[in-house]
Amino acid sequence: MKKSRFSETQIVSILKEVESGLKIDPVCRKHGISTGTYYNWKSKYGGMGASELKRVKELEAENSKLKRMYADLAIENDAIKDLLEKKPWSRRI
């Protein structure tokens, strides 16, 4: 996916400009974005402040870390199950 040339805090500040009463078209022209981009940003970041944005980024980072941990444990669990099914040791009665 193409990286935006605007950071999340810049996007939030652009959205705040429109919320403060300015028209959408002049703000989009000023920043060099399309109105479609503005509305995409509004659906994603609308109503968020800088502190909320920081918290969301922290939660996303934590979520990805937990997903990696779960994947590692699932692989390890499958390997242990395979090992136990093979029963490399045998009982001699």
N, C-alpha and C positions, 0 to 999 in steps of 0.2 A: 504494500500500500504506500502511496506517495506521502511523504512527510509534509505537513503543512508549514508554510513559511511563517506562520503566526504561532506563538506559544499559547497555552491555555489561558494564561492571565491576560494576554493581549486580546484574545477572543472575548473573554468576559468583559473587558473594558469597552470593546466595540459594542457589545450587546447593551451595556449600561448607557452608552451614548444615546441609543435609540430609546431606551426606557426613560431617559431624562426628558424626552420630548422632541428630539430631532426626528426628521423624516428619514425613512429607510434608504431611499435612493441617493440622497446626498452623502450619507454616511458610507454607503457601499462604494460610491465613486471616490470618496476621499481616501479610503483604505485599499482600493483596487480589488474589490471582491464583487461577485455577482450576488443578486438578490437570492438566488437559489442557495448559494453558500451561506448567506446570512440565515436563511430559514433552517438549513441543516444544523448550523451552529446553535440556533435558538432552541431547536428540539433537543439537542444534546446537552447544552450548557445553560439553558434558560433558567433564570431565577437563582443561579448559583453565585455565591460570593467567592472571594479568593480563599478564605479559610475552608469553606465547604469543598472547593476544588482540591485543595491540598489533602483533605481528609479522604476524598474519593480516590485520589492517586495512591494514598497509603493503603487503603483497603484493597485496591486492585493489585498492588504489589504483594500484599500479604496473601491474597487469594491465589495468585499464581505460584507463590512459594508453597502453599498448602497443597495445591494440585500436583506440583512436582513431587512433594513428599509422599502423597498418596500413590502416585504412579510408581515410585521406587518401591514402596512397601508392597504394592500389588504384584510387581514383578518378583520380588523376593519371596512372597507368599506362594506364588505359582511354582517357583523353583523348588521350594521346600516340599510342596505337595508332590511334585514329580519325583523328587528324591525318595520320599517316603513310600510312594507307590511301587518303586522298583525294588525295594527292600534288599539292599546290598548285603545285609547280614541274613543268615539263615539259621533257624533253630534246628539243632540236631537232637533228636530225642532218643 
